[in-house]
Each structure stands twice: as C-alpha cells, then as structure tokens.
Amino acid sequence: GYAGTAPEILIGQIATQTNTIKVGSGGVMLSHYSAFKVAEVFRLLDAFFPERIEIGIGRAPGSDQLTAAALSYPKYPMDIQQFPQQVVDLIGHLSETLDQEHPFVNIKVQPGSTPNHMPDIWLLGSSDYSARLAAELGLPFSFADFFGTTAAHGPQIADLYRKAFKPSGYLNEPKLSVALNVMCAETEEKAEFITTSRNISRINSIRGIREPMISPEEASAISLNPIEIQHLAQVNSNQILGTKEQVKEKILASSESYQTDQINIVSNCYYFEDRINSYTLVAEALIA
C-alpha cells in the first residue's frame, strides 16, 4: 500500500518537522482536481512555510480506472486533453495573471500572495510530451527516470526540453531535475536483497495482483518464470544500487548524462530503516 495519498497533508507534516529543506509533491495528479483548489491548498502551505513549498504536478491519473472514477464521483474523470489548460490556470491563479477573458479572472486565491513569490511549480513526466509542454510553458521539468523504462532515451528527452524551452514570466532558463531509482547499503549483496521486495511488487502489478509490498525475506523465496526475469532485467537495467562508493559513481554519471545537478532519489523498500540507511549512506557519499 501507499504511505499516503494526500501529498498536501504529508507536505505540511514534513515541513513542520524540518527547518530549511524544500518540500514538494511528487506529485499532484491535476486531472483529479480543479486548478483553483490546488492553488488555494499550496498558497496556504506557502504561507505557513515561505519559500519552502514546491508543487509537482502530473498528467497521468496515477491510479487504475476505478479509483480515478471514485475520485471524480459523481462527476466523470476529467479528459487529460484539458491538462495543458489546467496547468496554465494553476499558474494564473497562483501568480494572479489569468487572462482578462478568463471566467475566473476576478476570483482571488486565498490567502493573498506574498510579494514577488509563489510556490515553485514543477511539471513531472517521463515522456517527450511532458518535456515539450514544460518547455512551451516555461516551467521546470522533473523527469521520472525511476520508472525503469526510459533509461535509453531519458537524456534525449531532457535535451529536447532544454532546446525547446521558452522563457516565461515564471522562469528565464530551463530547469531540470531527474528522479533516480536508488538503493544503497553496506554491501552490494545487501542492496540487491533489499530490492527484491520492489521486484516482486512490479511482477504482481503485471499479474494484476494488488497486494502490499512483502518483505525481502519473503520476496527472495519466490520463483519467477523466464519472461518475468527478463522483464525485471529490463526495468532494473538503470537502477542504481550498491555500496555508497558504487552509488556515488552511478549518480554522478547520471547527473552528467542528464546535464543536471538536481537529483531526486526514489528508494522504495519494505523496511523503513533500510530506506533511512540508504538515504544516510547516499548523503555521506555525495557530501563527503
């Protein structure tokens, strides 16, 4: 299962327990909400935690069709073709720059804006469509390399974003971050063992089985057929795992490949202490 399905609530909790780090959504699936409502929620978060809040927005439903329908009920799920306009509306509400012909131009997001500031907006994606849209709107772009199916063309999509970028009132130059699939442990063998939980979750997803993640002890005892083994080899080909020395080398290589120093880390695993340990080791490796 998920630790939480309401990122705006988790953001507030995390920001309360920290002092300086930026905290953002990864992400808000905008098709489930009105742009005005999202603007209000994040404006309030920004009022509590000035210059620390980021809005990551995505186009995909982020769920199966039944869950998407439940989120919209009693209305119907929004057509994803409306996503670009939703993004424009979100920017307009937050920056108070809606077109004068817009039906909601006279509605103001509450609480009122902080002078010369609004929450940072990132467009999330794993395709050239998202890259082109972020470039067209002059928004920062966060690329989901961790999906495991984009390693071969991810840097090309990042380059497309940079070349197509149009300066906007929001951003003058392209701004790219990359989310990597990382697991770090004291030994490479331990890191591989920890990731067996995620591997079985991937296979269960293909099988249509919706079950919580199982422990690596349970996962490592499960036999897979040749097709499943081949699938895991493909999606895991760009995962970063190993000791902190190995992980540091691979993260820096990805940073060079994508030409960005803004790296996000995704470390899905069964035991929370394994995730914390992985973050700690990565921090030690990169800060040292």
ZADO-1210 file (C-alpha; in nm, 4 decimals, padded with zeros to 6 digits):
<atoms>
<atom x="00.0000" y="00.0000" z="00.0000" code="GLY" pos="1"/>
<atom x="00.0864" y="00.3684" z="-00.0030" code="TYR" pos="2"/>
<atom x="00.2190" y="00.5643" z="00.2941" code="ALA" pos="3"/>
<atom x="-00.0201" y="00.8417" z="00.1968" code="GLY" pos="4"/>
<atom x="-00.2429" y="00.9515" z="-00.0894" code="THR" pos="5"/>
<atom x="-00.2787" y="01.3167" z="00.0129" code="ALA" pos="6"/>
<atom x="00.0568" y="01.4829" z="-00.0617" code="PRO" pos="7"/>
<atom x="-00.0630" y="01.8233" z="00.0542" code="GLU" pos="8"/>
<atom x="-00.1143" y="01.6838" z="00.4058" code="ILE" pos="9"/>
<atom x="00.2165" y="01.4978" z="00.4091" code="LEU" pos="10"/>
<atom x="00.3950" y="01.8136" z="00.2926" code="ILE" pos="11"/>
<atom x="00.2614" y="02.0073" z="00.5908" code="GLY" pos="12"/>
<atom x="00.3668" y="01.7349" z="00.8333" code="GLN" pos="13"/>
<atom x="00.7177" y="01.7069" z="00.6878" code="ILE" pos="14"/>
<atom x="00.7678" y="02.0819" z="00.6687" code="ALA" pos="15"/>
<atom x="00.6625" y="02.1136" z="01.0337" code="THR" pos="16"/>
<atom x="00.9300" y="01.8653" z="01.1393" code="GLN" pos="17"/>
<atom x="01.2071" y="02.0338" z="00.9375" code="THR" pos="18"/>
<atom x="01.3526" y="02.3811" z="00.9139" code="ASN" pos="19"/>
<atom x="01.5317" y="02.4501" z="00.5863" code="THR" pos="20"/>
<atom x="01.4685" y="02.1813" z="00.3241" code="ILE" pos="21"/>
<atom x="01.2199" y="02.2378" z="00.0468" code="LYS" pos="22"/>
<atom x="00.9213" y="02.0020" z="00.0500" code="VAL" pos="23"/>
<atom x="00.7086" y="01.9250" z="-00.2537" code="GLY" pos="24"/>
<atom x="00.4561" y="01.6911" z="-00.4079" code="SER" pos="25"/>
<atom x="00.5678" y="01.4165" z="-00.6399" code="GLY" pos="26"/>
<atom x="00.3034" y="01.4688" z="-00.7428" code="GLY" pos="27"/>
<atom x="-00.0459" y="01.6116" z="-00.7517" code="VAL" pos="28"/>
<atom x="-00.2329" y="01.4444" z="-01.0375" code="MET" pos="29"/>
<atom x="-00.4016" y="01.7578" z="-01.1640" code="LEU" pos="30"/>
<atom x="-00.6740" y="01.5775" z="-01.3598" code="SER" pos="31"/>
<atom x="-00.8456" y="01.4885" z="-01.0303" code="HIS" pos="32"/>
<atom x="-00.8764" y="01.8462" z="-00.9062" code="TYR" pos="33"/>
<atom x="-00.9655" y="02.1994" z="-01.0042" code="SER" pos="34"/>
<atom x="-00.6641" y="02.4208" z="-01.0632" code="ALA" pos="35"/>
<atom x="-00.8162" y="02.6776" z="-00.8272" code="PHE" pos="36"/>
<atom x="-00.8392" y="02.4290" z="-00.5397" code="LYS" pos="37"/>
<atom x="-00.4775" y="02.3182" z="-00.5858" code="VAL" pos="38"/>
<atom x="-00.3702" y="02.6835" z="-00.5923" code="ALA" pos="39"/>
<atom x="-00.5529" y="02.7516" z="-00.2649" code="GLU" pos="40"/>
<atom x="-00.4025" y="02.4496" z="-00.0894" code="VAL" pos="41"/>
<atom x="-00.0462" y="02.5299" z="-00.1901" code="PHE" pos="42"/>
<atom x="-00.0857" y="02.9017" z="-00.1284" code="ARG" pos="43"/>
<atom x="-00.1802" y="02.8157" z="00.2304" code="LEU" pos="44"/>
<atom x="00.1162" y="02.5803" z="00.2658" code="LEU" pos="45"/>
<atom x="00.3410" y="02.8541" z="00.1307" code="ASP" pos="46"/>
<atom x="00.2019" y="03.0968" z="00.3884" code="ALA" pos="47"/>
<atom x="00.2989" y="02.8560" z="00.6668" code="PHE" pos="48"/>
<atom x="00.6385" y="02.7697" z="00.5156" code="PHE" pos="49"/>
<atom x="00.7530" y="03.0595" z="00.2929" code="PRO" pos="50"/>
<atom x="00.9847" y="02.9722" z="00.0039" code="GLU" pos="51"/>
<atom x="00.9988" y="02.6045" z="00.1048" code="ARG" pos="52"/>
<atom x="00.6997" y="02.4604" z="-00.0830" code="ILE" pos="53"/>
<atom x="00.7099" y="02.3086" z="-00.4314" code="GLU" pos="54"/>
<atom x="00.4195" y="02.1799" z="-00.6418" code="ILE" pos="55"/>
<atom x="00.4962" y="01.8799" z="-00.8590" code="GLY" pos="56"/>
<atom x="00.2067" y="01.8207" z="-01.0994" code="ILE" pos="57"/>
<atom x="00.1416" y="01.5241" z="-01.3242" code="GLY" pos="58"/>
<atom x="-00.0880" y="01.4451" z="-01.6155" code="ARG" pos="59"/>
<atom x="-00.1454" y="01.0720" z="-01.5598" code="ALA" pos="60"/>
<atom x="-00.4324" y="00.9567" z="-01.3361" code="PRO" pos="61"/>
<atom x="-00.1822" y="00.7845" z="-01.1058" code="GLY" pos="62"/>
<atom x="-00.4288" y="00.5043" z="-01.0401" code="SER" pos="63"/>
<atom x="-00.6476" y="00.2424" z="-01.2034" code="ASP" pos="64"/>
<atom x="-00.9651" y="00.3495" z="-01.3843" code="GLN" pos="65"/>
<atom x="-01.1973" y="00.2540" z="-01.0988" code="LEU" pos="66"/>
<atom x="-01.0036" y="00.4613" z="-00.8449" code="THR" pos="67"/>
<atom x="-00.9912" y="00.7529" z="-01.0881" code="ALA" pos="68"/>
<atom x="-01.3685" y="00.7300" z="-01.1272" code="ALA" pos="69"/>
<atom x="-01.4149" y="00.7239" z="-00.7489" code="ALA" pos="70"/>
<atom x="-01.2029" y="01.0380" z="-00.7112" code="LEU" pos="71"/>
<atom x="-01.4276" y="01.2229" z="-00.9569" code="SER" pos="72"/>
<atom x="-01.7640" y="01.0779" z="-00.8500" code="TYR" pos="73"/>
<atom x="-02.0412" y="01.1826" z="-00.9019" code="PRO" pos="74"/>
<atom x="-01.8858" y="01.3627" z="-01.1969" code="LYS" pos="75"/>
<atom x="-01.6788" y="01.1936" z="-01.4655" code="TYR" pos="76"/>
<atom x="-01.2963" y="01.1895" z="-01.4713" code="PRO" pos="77"/>
<atom x="-01.1514" y="01.4914" z="-01.6477" code="MET" pos="78"/>
<atom x="-01.0250" y="01.4462" z="-02.0030" code="ASP" pos="79"/>
<atom x="-00.6441" y="01.4509" z="-01.9945" code="ILE" pos="80"/>
<atom x="-00.6572" y="01.6698" z="-02.3059" code="GLN" pos="81"/>
<atom x="-00.7553" y="01.9503" z="-02.0676" code="GLN" pos="82"/>
<atom x="-00.4297" y="01.9138" z="-01.8739" code="PHE" pos="83"/>
<atom x="-00.2344" y="02.1907" z="-02.0528" code="PRO" pos="84"/>
<atom x="-00.5106" y="02.4412" z="-01.9812" code="GLN" pos="85"/>
<atom x="-00.5241" y="02.3263" z="-01.6191" code="GLN" pos="86"/>
<atom x="-00.1529" y="02.3968" z="-01.5849" code="VAL" pos="87"/>
<atom x="-00.1978" y="02.7422" z="-01.7371" code="VAL" pos="88"/>
<atom x="-00.4874" y="02.8069" z="-01.4989" code="ASP" pos="89"/>
<atom x="-00.2840" y="02.6912" z="-01.1982" code="LEU" pos="90"/>
<atom x="-00.0018" y="02.9297" z="-01.2863" code="ILE" pos="91"/>
<atom x="-00.2540" y="03.2074" z="-01.3453" code="GLY" pos="92"/>
<atom x="-00.4269" y="03.1560" z="-01.0110" code="HIS" pos="93"/>
<atom x="-00.1003" y="03.1463" z="-00.8172" code="LEU" pos="94"/>
<atom x="00.0612" y="03.4413" z="-00.9924" code="SER" pos="95"/>
<atom x="-00.2625" y="03.6391" z="-01.0381" code="GLU" pos="96"/>
<atom x="-00.2011" y="03.6554" z="-01.4126" code="THR" pos="97"/>
<atom x="-00.5148" y="03.4931" z="-01.5533" code="LEU" pos="98"/>
<atom x="-00.6138" y="03.6230" z="-01.8949" code="ASP" pos="99"/>
<atom x="-00.8663" y="03.9054" z="-01.8736" code="GLN" pos="100"/>
<atom x="-01.1108" y="03.6928" z="-02.0724" code="GLU" pos="101"/>
<atom x="-01.0840" y="03.4035" z="-01.8265" code="HIS" pos="102"/>
<atom x="-01.4167" y="03.3327" z="-01.6482" code="PRO" pos="103"/>
<atom x="-01.2423" y="03.3255" z="-01.3078" code="PHE" pos="104"/>
<atom x="-01.0193" y="03.6302" z="-01.3509" code="VAL" pos="105"/>
<atom x="-01.1938" y="03.8181" z="-01.0683" code="ASN" pos="106"/>
<atom x="-01.1574" y="03.5356" z="-00.8173" code="ILE" pos="107"/>
<atom x="-00.8533" y="03.5676" z="-00.5924" code="LYS" pos="108"/>
<atom x="-00.6749" y="03.2758" z="-00.4318" code="VAL" pos="109"/>
<atom x="-00.6720" y="03.2956" z="-00.0536" code="GLN" pos="110"/>
<atom x="-00.4588" y="03.3605" z="00.1414" code="PRO" pos="111"/>
<atom x="-00.3255" y="03.6508" z="-00.0618" code="GLY" pos="112"/>
<atom x="00.0046" y="03.6320" z="-00.2431" code="SER" pos="113"/>
<atom x="00.3445" y="03.7053" z="-00.0956" code="THR" pos="114"/>
<atom x="00.5052" y="03.9881" z="-00.2964" code="PRO" pos="115"/>
<atom x="00.7266" y="03.8595" z="-00.5769" code="ASN" pos="116"/>
<atom x="00.6856" y="03.4988" z="-00.4684" code="HIS" pos="117"/>
<atom x="00.4666" y="03.1947" z="-00.5148" code="MET" pos="118"/>
<atom x="00.5208" y="02.8197" z="-00.4604" code="PRO" pos="119"/>
<atom x="00.7575" y="02.6653" z="-00.7134" code="ASP" pos="120"/>
<atom x="00.5816" y="02.4618" z="-00.9838" code="ILE" pos="121"/>
<atom x="00.7431" y="02.1554" z="-01.1429" code="TRP" pos="122"/>
<atom x="00.5921" y="01.9660" z="-01.4328" code="LEU" pos="123"/>
<atom x="00.6521" y="01.5941" z="-01.3814" code="LEU" pos="124"/>
<atom x="00.6796" y="01.3418" z="-01.6623" code="GLY" pos="125"/>
<atom x="00.8515" y="01.0518" z="-01.8344" code="SER" pos="126"/>
<atom x="00.7781" y="01.1338" z="-02.1978" code="SER" pos="127"/>
<atom x="00.8601" y="01.3854" z="-02.4662" code="ASP" pos="128"/>
<atom x="00.5019" y="01.5168" z="-02.4360" code="TYR" pos="129"/>
<atom x="00.5636" y="01.6363" z="-02.0804" code="SER" pos="130"/>
<atom x="00.9046" y="01.7752" z="-02.1766" code="ALA" pos="131"/>
<atom x="00.7557" y="01.9739" z="-02.4656" code="ARG" pos="132"/>
<atom x="00.4729" y="02.1083" z="-02.2509" code="LEU" pos="133"/>
<atom x="00.7108" y="02.2182" z="-01.9747" code="ALA" pos="134"/>
<atom x="00.9308" y="02.3862" z="-02.2357" code="ALA" pos="135"/>
<atom x="00.6343" y="02.5567" z="-02.4045" code="GLU" pos="136"/>
<atom x="00.5025" y="02.6936" z="-02.0742" code="LEU" pos="137"/>
<atom x="00.8454" y="02.7900" z="-01.9425" code="GLY" pos="138"/>
<atom x="00.8245" y="02.5610" z="-01.6393" code="LEU" pos="139"/>
<atom x="01.0819" y="02.3488" z="-01.4556" code="PRO" pos="140"/>
<atom x="01.0714" y="01.9835" z="-01.5661" code="PHE" pos="141"/>
<atom x="01.1290" y="01.6799" z="-01.3443" code="SER" pos="142"/>
<atom x="01.1975" y="01.3602" z="-01.5373" code="PHE" pos="143"/>
<atom x="01.0916" y="01.0214" z="-01.3930" code="ALA" pos="144"/>
<atom x="01.3931" y="00.8058" z="-01.4753" code="ASP" pos="145"/>
<atom x="01.2962" y="00.5766" z="-01.1842" code="PHE" pos="146"/>
<atom x="01.0103" y="00.4235" z="-01.3857" code="PHE" pos="147"/>
<atom x="01.2753" y="00.1951" z="-01.5318" code="GLY" pos="148"/>
<atom x="01.1531" y="00.2129" z="-01.8904" code="THR" pos="149"/>
<atom x="01.3135" y="00.5363" z="-02.0035" code="THR" pos="150"/>
<atom x="01.6885" y="00.4991" z="-01.9466" code="ALA" pos="151"/>
<atom x="01.7710" y="00.4628" z="-02.3168" code="ALA" pos="152"/>
<atom x="01.6035" y="00.7873" z="-02.4222" code="HIS" pos="153"/>
<atom x="01.5805" y="00.9860" z="-02.0971" code="GLY" pos="154"/>
<atom x="01.8803" y="01.2118" z="-02.1693" code="PRO" pos="155"/>
<atom x="01.7389" y="01.2802" z="-02.5174" code="GLN" pos="156"/>
<atom x="01.4083" y="01.3904" z="-02.3626" code="ILE" pos="157"/>
<atom x="01.5985" y="01.6156" z="-02.1236" code="ALA" pos="158"/>
<atom x="01.7884" y="01.7661" z="-02.4160" code="ASP" pos="159"/>
<atom x="01.4623" y="01.8181" z="-02.6051" code="LEU" pos="160"/>
<atom x="01.3278" y="02.0128" z="-02.3066" code="TYR" pos="161"/>
<atom x="01.6320" y="02.2376" z="-02.2918" code="ARG" pos="162"/>
<atom x="01.6325" y="02.3103" z="-02.6648" code="LYS" pos="163"/>
<atom x="01.2573" y="02.3775" z="-02.6845" code="ALA" pos="164"/>
<atom x="01.2400" y="02.5871" z="-02.3668" code="PHE" pos="165"/>
<atom x="01.0708" y="02.9255" z="-02.3961" code="LYS" pos="166"/>
<atom x="01.1444" y="03.1837" z="-02.1252" code="PRO" pos="167"/>
<atom x="00.8341" y="03.2844" z="-01.9323" code="SER" pos="168"/>
<atom x="00.7303" y="03.5241" z="-01.6626" code="GLY" pos="169"/>
<atom x="00.7893" y="03.2326" z="-01.4289" code="TYR" pos="170"/>
<atom x="01.1327" y="03.1101" z="-01.5418" code="LEU" pos="171"/>
<atom x="01.4047" y="03.2572" z="-01.7631" code="ASN" pos="172"/>
<atom x="01.6133" y="02.9440" z="-01.8245" code="GLU" pos="173"/>
<atom x="01.5381" y="02.5699" z="-01.8383" code="PRO" pos="174"/>
<atom x="01.5470" y="02.3981" z="-01.5007" code="LYS" pos="175"/>
<atom x="01.5704" y="02.0182" z="-01.4948" code="LEU" pos="176"/>
<atom x="01.5673" y="01.7594" z="-01.2191" code="SER" pos="177"/>
<atom x="01.5854" y="01.3816" z="-01.2537" code="VAL" pos="178"/>
<atom x="01.4325" y="01.1226" z="-01.0202" code="ALA" pos="179"/>
<atom x="01.6523" y="00.8132" z="-00.9941" code="LEU" pos="180"/>
<atom x="01.5824" y="00.4667" z="-00.8537" code="ASN" pos="181"/>
<atom x="01.8469" y="00.4261" z="-00.5819" code="VAL" pos="182"/>
<atom x="01.9178" y="00.1717" z="-00.3084" code="MET" pos="183"/>
<atom x="02.2360" y="00.1968" z="-00.1056" code="CYS" pos="184"/>
<atom x="02.3605" y="-00.0435" z="00.1626" code="ALA" pos="185"/>
<atom x="02.6829" y="-00.1528" z="00.3284" code="GLU" pos="186"/>
<atom x="02.7329" y="-00.4188" z="00.0613" code="THR" pos="187"/>
<atom x="02.6105" y="-00.4661" z="-00.2937" code="GLU" pos="188"/>
<atom x="02.4580" y="-00.8010" z="-00.1954" code="GLU" pos="189"/>
<atom x="02.2503" y="-00.6391" z="00.0792" code="LYS" pos="190"/>
<atom x="02.1272" y="-00.3683" z="-00.1586" code="ALA" pos="191"/>
<atom x="02.0212" y="-00.6341" z="-00.4095" code="GLU" pos="192"/>
<atom x="01.8449" y="-00.8298" z="-00.1339" code="PHE" pos="193"/>
<atom x="01.6504" y="-00.5225" z="-00.0198" code="ILE" pos="194"/>
<atom x="01.5272" y="-00.4539" z="-00.3739" code="THR" pos="195"/>
<atom x="01.3693" y="-00.7998" z="-00.4096" code="THR" pos="196"/>
<atom x="01.0587" y="-00.6586" z="-00.2378" code="SER" pos="197"/>
<atom x="01.0181" y="-00.3965" z="-00.5087" code="ARG" pos="198"/>
<atom x="01.0858" y="-00.6534" z="-00.7800" code="ASN" pos="199"/>
<atom x="00.8015" y="-00.8761" z="-00.6646" code="ILE" pos="200"/>
<atom x="00.5706" y="-00.5740" z="-00.6402" code="SER" pos="201"/>
<atom x="00.6478" y="-00.4999" z="-01.0061" code="ARG" pos="202"/>
<atom x="00.5695" y="-00.8567" z="-01.1051" code="ILE" pos="203"/>
<atom x="00.2476" y="-00.8589" z="-00.9028" code="ASN" pos="204"/>
<atom x="00.1425" y="-00.5413" z="-01.0819" code="SER" pos="205"/>
<atom x="00.1891" y="-00.7157" z="-01.4175" code="ILE" pos="206"/>
<atom x="-00.0071" y="-01.0141" z="-01.2892" code="ARG" pos="207"/>
<atom x="-00.2916" y="-00.7851" z="-01.1849" code="GLY" pos="208"/>
<atom x="-00.2343" y="-00.8625" z="-00.8177" code="ILE" pos="209"/>
<atom x="-00.2932" y="-00.5673" z="-00.5857" code="ARG" pos="210"/>
<atom x="-00.1187" y="-00.6555" z="-00.2621" code="GLU" pos="211"/>
<atom x="00.1036" y="-00.4664" z="-00.0174" code="PRO" pos="212"/>
<atom x="00.4793" y="-00.4939" z="-00.0606" code="MET" pos="213"/>
<atom x="00.6214" y="-00.8052" z="00.1048" code="ILE" pos="214"/>
<atom x="00.9456" y="-00.8395" z="00.2983" code="SER" pos="215"/>
<atom x="01.2706" y="-00.9189" z="00.1145" code="PRO" pos="216"/>
<atom x="01.2854" y="-01.2448" z="00.3088" code="GLU" pos="217"/>
<atom x="00.9535" y="-01.3487" z="00.1533" code="GLU" pos="218"/>
<atom x="01.0282" y="-01.1971" z="-00.1866" code="ALA" pos="219"/>
<atom x="01.3638" y="-01.3696" z="-00.2290" code="SER" pos="220"/>
<atom x="01.1964" y="-01.7086" z="-00.1843" code="ALA" pos="221"/>
<atom x="00.9556" y="-01.6580" z="-00.4774" code="ILE" pos="222"/>
<atom x="01.0347" y="-01.8282" z="-00.8078" code="SER" pos="223"/>
<atom x="00.9866" y="-01.6329" z="-01.1300" code="LEU" pos="224"/>
<atom x="00.9402" y="-01.7588" z="-01.4838" code="ASN" pos="225"/>
<atom x="01.1863" y="-01.6644" z="-01.7621" code="PRO" pos="226"/>
<atom x="00.9623" y="-01.3876" z="-01.9006" code="ILE" pos="227"/>
<atom x="00.9317" y="-01.2242" z="-01.5584" code="GLU" pos="228"/>
<atom x="01.3061" y="-01.2490" z="-01.5035" code="ILE" pos="229"/>
<atom x="01.3661" y="-01.0848" z="-01.8415" code="GLN" pos="230"/>
<atom x="01.1193" y="-00.8063" z="-01.7603" code="HIS" pos="231"/>
<atom x="01.2917" y="-00.7300" z="-01.4301" code="LEU" pos="232"/>
<atom x="01.6296" y="-00.7267" z="-01.6002" code="ALA" pos="233"/>
<atom x="01.4973" y="-00.4664" z="-01.8432" code="GLN" pos="234"/>
<atom x="01.3279" y="-00.2327" z="-01.5954" code="VAL" pos="235"/>
<atom x="01.6133" y="-00.2642" z="-01.3463" code="ASN" pos="236"/>
<atom x="01.8852" y="-00.2003" z="-01.6014" code="SER" pos="237"/>
<atom x="01.9146" y="00.1627" z="-01.4968" code="ASN" pos="238"/>
<atom x="01.8558" y="00.1239" z="-01.1239" code="GLN" pos="239"/>
<atom x="02.1353" y="00.2441" z="-00.9010" code="ILE" pos="240"/>
<atom x="02.2268" y="00.0102" z="-00.6184" code="LEU" pos="241"/>
<atom x="02.5301" y="-00.0965" z="-00.4214" code="GLY" pos="242"/>
<atom x="02.7693" y="00.0493" z="-00.1679" code="THR" pos="243"/>
<atom x="02.7938" y="00.4224" z="-00.1218" code="LYS" pos="244"/>
<atom x="03.1034" y="00.4327" z="-00.3405" code="GLU" pos="245"/>
<atom x="02.9241" y="00.2477" z="-00.6201" code="GLN" pos="246"/>
<atom x="02.6100" y="00.4568" z="-00.5829" code="VAL" pos="247"/>
<atom x="02.8019" y="00.7843" z="-00.5822" code="LYS" pos="248"/>
<atom x="02.9751" y="00.6919" z="-00.9083" code="GLU" pos="249"/>
<atom x="02.6458" y="00.5999" z="-01.0761" code="LYS" pos="250"/>
<atom x="02.4569" y="00.9063" z="-00.9528" code="ILE" pos="251"/>
<atom x="02.7316" y="01.1362" z="-01.0779" code="LEU" pos="252"/>
<atom x="02.7276" y="00.9522" z="-01.4119" code="ALA" pos="253"/>
<atom x="02.3501" y="01.0062" z="-01.4385" code="SER" pos="254"/>
<atom x="02.3940" y="01.3700" z="-01.3440" code="SER" pos="255"/>
<atom x="02.6452" y="01.4085" z="-01.6250" code="GLU" pos="256"/>
<atom x="02.4258" y="01.2191" z="-01.8714" code="SER" pos="257"/>
<atom x="02.1234" y="01.4378" z="-01.7967" code="TYR" pos="258"/>
<atom x="02.3349" y="01.7515" z="-01.7552" code="GLN" pos="259"/>
<atom x="02.1751" y="01.8463" z="-01.4255" code="THR" pos="260"/>
<atom x="02.2865" y="01.8614" z="-01.0642" code="ASP" pos="261"/>
<atom x="01.9312" y="01.8394" z="-00.9309" code="GLN" pos="262"/>
<atom x="01.8741" y="01.4758" z="-00.8418" code="ILE" pos="263"/>
<atom x="01.5726" y="01.3249" z="-00.6666" code="ASN" pos="264"/>
<atom x="01.6009" y="00.9792" z="-00.5154" code="ILE" pos="265"/>
<atom x="01.3288" y="00.7133" z="-00.5022" code="VAL" pos="266"/>
<atom x="01.4091" y="00.4255" z="-00.2657" code="SER" pos="267"/>
<atom x="01.1014" y="00.2055" z="-00.2339" code="ASN" pos="268"/>
<atom x="01.1611" y="-00.0869" z="00.0015" code="CYS" pos="269"/>
<atom x="00.9876" y="-00.2878" z="00.2745" code="TYR" pos="270"/>
<atom x="01.1751" y="-00.1852" z="00.5875" code="TYR" pos="271"/>
<atom x="01.1707" y="00.1841" z="00.6740" code="PHE" pos="272"/>
<atom x="01.5095" y="00.1566" z="00.8426" code="GLU" pos="273"/>
<atom x="01.6588" y="00.0290" z="00.5152" code="ASP" pos="274"/>
<atom x="01.5325" y="00.3397" z="00.3377" code="ARG" pos="275"/>
<atom x="01.6692" y="00.5731" z="00.6049" code="ILE" pos="276"/>
<atom x="02.0017" y="00.3899" z="00.5961" code="ASN" pos="277"/>
<atom x="02.0120" y="00.4239" z="00.2172" code="SER" pos="278"/>
<atom x="01.9468" y="00.7988" z="00.2340" code="TYR" pos="279"/>
<atom x="02.2133" y="00.8373" z="00.5029" code="THR" pos="280"/>
<atom x="02.4765" y="00.6491" z="00.3039" code="LEU" pos="281"/>
<atom x="02.3967" y="00.8420" z="-00.0144" code="VAL" pos="282"/>
<atom x="02.4222" y="01.1719" z="00.1723" code="ALA" pos="283"/>
<atom x="02.7568" y="01.0691" z="00.3196" code="GLU" pos="284"/>
<atom x="02.8841" y="00.9711" z="-00.0239" code="ALA" pos="285"/>
<atom x="02.7751" y="01.2872" z="-00.2032" code="LEU" pos="286"/>
<atom x="02.8536" y="01.5405" z="00.0673" code="ILE" pos="287"/>
<atom x="03.1960" y="01.3983" z="00.1556" code="ALA" pos="288"/>
</atoms>
